[in-house]
Amino acid sequence: MPAALAVMRGELEDAAAHLGKLHDLRFKPMFGGLMAWLDEKPCAWLTAGGMALKLAPADQPALLQLAGASRLIAQPGAAPSRHYIVLPAALSRDTVQLAGWLAKSAAGAPRRSRR
């Protein structure tokens, strides 16, 4: 695993632990990065471009107002994501703030049904 992904994974694990949900956080390699699920709901995509949280439309404007936040562009030439917002690096290193956004991500994501 690239060092940058390992660092972001640790930051997300710290935030989940802050919420008392470390054991509810899962990761899976996907599309050259790591996808994260919290409470069986997709919550984050860790890529070379940074940590992107999946947020409900109502929660996105507040995060996008922060300097350094942007919509995830999954690959060159792709349209910006409607759901995933790349976090400013300073926010991803702030466990308490990241935990707050992670909680919003988990609350806004529909639970995936198991097949």
C-alpha positions as CSV (number, residue, x, y, z in Angstrom):
1,M,0.0,0.0,0.0
2,P,1.4,3.4,-0.9
3,A,2.5,5.4,2.1
4,A,0.0,8.2,1.5
5,L,-2.9,5.8,1.5
6,A,-1.6,4.2,4.8
7,V,-1.5,7.7,6.4
8,M,-5.0,8.5,5.3
9,R,-6.3,5.1,6.4
10,G,-4.8,5.8,9.9
11,E,-6.4,9.3,10.0
12,L,-9.8,7.7,9.1
13,E,-9.3,5.0,11.7
14,D,-8.5,7.6,14.4
15,A,-11.7,9.5,13.5
16,A,-13.8,6.2,13.7
17,A,-12.2,5.4,17.0
18,H,-13.1,8.9,18.2
19,L,-16.7,8.1,17.3
20,G,-16.4,4.7,19.1
21,K,-16.8,2.9,15.8
22,L,-13.3,1.6,14.9
23,H,-14.6,-1.9,14.7
24,D,-17.4,-0.8,12.3
25,L,-14.9,0.6,9.8
26,R,-13.9,-1.6,6.8
27,F,-11.5,-1.0,3.9
28,K,-11.3,-2.6,0.5
29,P,-8.8,-1.9,-2.4
30,M,-10.7,-0.4,-5.3
31,F,-9.8,1.6,-8.4
32,G,-6.2,2.2,-7.3
33,G,-7.2,3.4,-3.9
34,L,-9.1,2.3,-0.8
35,M,-12.8,2.4,-0.3
36,A,-14.0,2.7,3.3
37,W,-17.3,1.6,4.8
38,L,-18.6,2.6,8.2
39,D,-21.6,0.7,9.6
40,E,-21.7,-1.1,6.2
41,K,-22.3,2.2,4.4
42,P,-19.8,3.6,1.9
43,C,-18.2,6.7,3.5
44,A,-14.8,7.5,2.0
45,W,-12.5,6.9,-0.9
46,L,-8.8,7.3,-0.3
47,T,-6.9,8.1,-3.5
48,A,-3.6,9.6,-4.5
49,G,-5.5,12.9,-4.8
50,G,-6.5,12.8,-1.1
51,M,-9.3,11.6,1.2
52,A,-12.8,12.1,-0.2
53,L,-15.9,11.7,2.0
54,K,-19.2,10.6,0.6
55,L,-21.7,13.2,1.8
56,A,-25.4,13.9,1.3
57,P,-26.2,16.9,-0.9
58,A,-27.3,19.0,2.1
59,D,-23.9,18.5,3.8
60,Q,-21.7,19.3,0.8
61,P,-21.9,23.1,0.6
62,A,-20.4,23.6,4.1
63,L,-17.5,21.4,3.3
64,L,-16.9,22.9,-0.1
65,Q,-16.6,26.3,1.5
66,L,-13.4,25.2,3.2
67,A,-10.2,26.2,1.5
68,G,-8.7,23.2,-0.3
69,A,-12.0,21.2,-0.5
70,S,-13.1,20.1,-3.9
71,R,-15.3,17.5,-5.7
72,L,-13.4,14.3,-6.4
73,I,-12.4,13.7,-10.0
74,A,-11.9,10.0,-10.1
75,Q,-9.8,10.0,-13.3
76,P,-8.5,12.5,-15.8
77,G,-11.3,13.7,-18.0
78,A,-14.1,12.4,-15.7
79,A,-16.8,14.6,-14.4
80,P,-16.6,15.8,-10.8
81,S,-18.3,13.5,-8.4
82,R,-21.8,14.4,-7.2
83,H,-21.2,12.6,-3.9
84,Y,-17.5,12.5,-2.9
85,I,-15.7,15.7,-1.6
86,V,-11.9,15.7,-1.2
87,L,-11.0,17.1,2.2
88,P,-8.4,19.7,2.8
89,A,-5.3,18.1,4.2
90,A,-5.5,20.0,7.5
91,L,-9.0,18.7,8.1
92,S,-8.0,15.1,7.6
93,R,-5.3,15.5,10.2
94,D,-7.7,17.0,12.8
95,T,-9.3,13.9,14.4
96,V,-12.2,15.7,16.0
97,Q,-13.2,17.6,12.9
98,L,-12.8,14.6,10.7
99,A,-14.9,12.5,13.1
100,G,-17.7,15.0,12.8
101,W,-17.6,14.8,9.0
102,L,-17.3,11.1,9.1
103,A,-20.4,10.9,11.3
104,K,-22.3,13.0,8.7
105,S,-21.1,10.8,5.9
106,A,-22.3,7.7,7.7
107,A,-25.6,9.3,8.5
108,G,-26.3,10.4,5.0
109,A,-25.3,7.2,3.1
110,P,-28.0,4.5,2.5
111,R,-27.1,1.1,3.8
112,R,-26.2,-1.3,1.1
113,S,-28.1,-4.6,1.0
114,R,-26.1,-7.7,1.2
115,R,-26.5,-10.2,-1.6
